[in-house]
Amino acid sequence: MHYHISGLKPLLSAFINLSEFDPAFNLFDYSTPQEASVEKSVAYVLPYATGEKTRKEWINSQVKLDHERAAAGLKEYQPGKLFDPADAIPLFEWASYYHPEWSTKVTQKNGSTNAYYGWVGLLNSPQVRKP
């Protein structure tokens, strides 16, 4: 999940910035012929971000660095560590540009009454960005 989220955030940033220059530019909900999309990739994270589902991290990693981190005793990289839903908040701050309700749902499930944790979430919120 760590790599999945870290790959999506730059895509969302690029999509949002490009759409500000050309409102017709929207790759967020574009689907491939196999029906894959960035929107579906973000939606996949939602039940883990709200705690509805759990996920064990680093179980089948083939990445040498992941094994080195685990061997060094870094607890956040130990095989079987449960994904922390709060780690998804930055992703949903970006995704709130397209689905404001996602950020609210994720942050509230993680114990906050504030729908937007940081600047990205605030700038992408409907309160700041008027459609």
N, C-alpha and C positions, 0 to 999 in steps of 0.2 A: 504494500500500500504506500510505503514511503516513496518509492520510485514512481509509482503511478501518479501520486499527488505532485511530486516535484516536476514531473514532465508536463502536467496540465497547466500549472500556474503561468509559465512563460507564454504558452499558447493563448491563454485567456488575455493576458496583457497585450500581446500583439494584436489579437482580434479586436479588442476594445479600442486600442489606439488607431488602428486602421479604419475602423467603422466611424470614428470621429471625423476623419478626413473624407470618407465616402460612405454615407449612410446606407447605400445599397450593398456594401461589403458586409457579408454575414456568413462566416464559416462555422459559427458556433453550432447551429442546428443542421448544417449540411451533412447529408448521409451518403456514404459510399454505396455502390451497388450491393455490397454485402450488409448494408444497413448499419455500419459503424459510424459514430459521430463523436465529436468532443462533448456535446451535450449529454449523450448517453454515458460517456466515460466519467463525467462529473456526477451524474445521477447514480452511477454504480457505487460511489463513495458514500452517498447520503445515509443509508442505513447503518454504516459503520461509524459515521460522524455523529449520529444521534444516539448511538448505543443500542439500537434495535438489534444489531448483529455484532458479533465479535469476530476478531481475526487474529490468528497467531502469525507473528512476523518472523522473517528470516529463516523459516523452516527449510525451504528448498533452494536457498540462494546459491548461485554458482559464482558469485562475485568474490574475488580474492579479498578485496578490501573489507567486505562484510565479515569474512572469516577472521581476518586479522583484528578487526575491532572486537569481535566476540572473544578471541583468544587473549586480547589485552584486558579483558574484564569489564569492558564498557557495558553496563547493564541494559542500556537502550538498544543494543545490538545483539542481545542473547537470543538464540533460536527459541521460539515459542513465546516470546514476549508479546503480550496482548497489545494490539493497536490502541493508542490513546486517542479517543474521539476529538480531544482538543487540538490534536495535530492537524486536523482537517479544517480548522477555522480559517486560516489564511486562504485556502483554496476557495471556500465559500464566500469570503469577502470579495474575491475577484468574480466569482460566478453570480454574485448578487446583481451585477450589471444586467444580466439576462433574466434572472429569477430572484427578485428581492426576498421572496418568502423562504428560500433555502437558507440564507444567512440567518434569518430570524430563528428558524427551526433549529439550526445547528447550535447557535450560541445559547439559546434558551435551554436546550438539552444538556449543555455543558455548564449550567449553573449561572448564567448571566441574564439579567433583565435588559441589558444593552444589546441591541441587535448587531452593532458594529463595534468590533474591538479596536481597530486601528484606522489609520488614514485611508487605506485602500477601501475598506468596507464603508467608511463614511462617504468618500468621494463617489463610490458606486451606488450609494443609497438613493432611493427615490426622493428623499428630502433635499438632496443636493442636485442630483441629476434629474431634471424634469424632462420626461419623454416628449 
